[in-house]
């Protein structure tokens, strides 16, 4: 059982919140629009609560379910309220043509968020390779990246509790390449697969 | 049935050559070291032939089974001998710490090879997300990227003929992100999976 705060009230907030409540997690929703926050908390059920924007999150894990260009500003705005928290960045910072990232080489939203996060907070990249509807109806693999082993273990427990497989790809510098796998996922849907009912995963050999 | 020339005599040349011969393809091996070329052609069997370094390849598809920093120089050295060929780049241009690429943003070995290839040649990125021993003993998914639909169709037919699944992720700019998936594969082996008996693939939902 994990204790989660989701910042955001959009489709990914709803999808992650739904899975978290089903997994028995304690869930808090935060957002700028109070009526949307209360509406989502009520829709999730399972004791999900409506938090106050900018306050210290109730959850040990804080999922930033925001558009990619909102993540860093919101981490900065929350500031010390995130001290000691595990911040989860799920964003896909795509460029306009969906074949590159909105930022350059050697960084990622996760790494930029870590730069403005308070001391004692850790950032983990996760969930960004998964289409929202696949998270709702499938059992996709969740790839994670981050520098803090304890934070990754907490996120892995959260993911496992949702009935999903968590796979650690390495340190936070790998978040850039997970963002690239987000691009590959979109590329596959437009070229190699022709629909969006899939997720990248891993096939293991016996033996 | 495809007609393939493999430039290189190392482990990946052997693995791809073995699968190609098993799939009934016509296979030619080329390399600087004549004795190694003849040794590999003989080991592959199935009528595999030993070609002459720098000559026009017999295969319609030319697989560059070389270390990453050898691909562009060899494409340049072959020059007009590659006119009309489909050049397959399988390389992983990793940096020394295996968390980034040896080249910068917005390019890939495939794109650099395309710059020096003769007119009428096309470059396709493929196979780079697969460990050699998985290619030998498993049925991994092969992700491909390239700008030329006809060339990709030929490579897809080659891959399918080997009994493997080919998935198109988009244009050649996506080769950079397939190289990133090579990094993720190594990262998974070192962190999330703990062994190398796997390959990245795709899980599809029913319906």
Interface residues (C-beta under 8 A of the other chain):
Chain A: X99 X100 X104 X105 X106 X134 X137 X138 X139 X140 X141 X143 X144 X145 X166 X167 X168 X169 X170 X171 X173 X174 X176 X177 X178 X180 X181 X183 X184 X187 X188 X190 X191 X192 X193 X197 X198 X199 X200 X201 X202 X203 X204 X205 X207
Chain B: X99 X100 X104 X105 X106 X134 X137 X138 X139 X140 X141 X143 X144 X145 X166 X167 X168 X169 X170 X171 X173 X174 X176 X177 X178 X180 X181 X183 X184 X187 X188 X190 X191 X192 X193 X197 X198 X199 X200 X201 X202 X203 X204 X205 X207
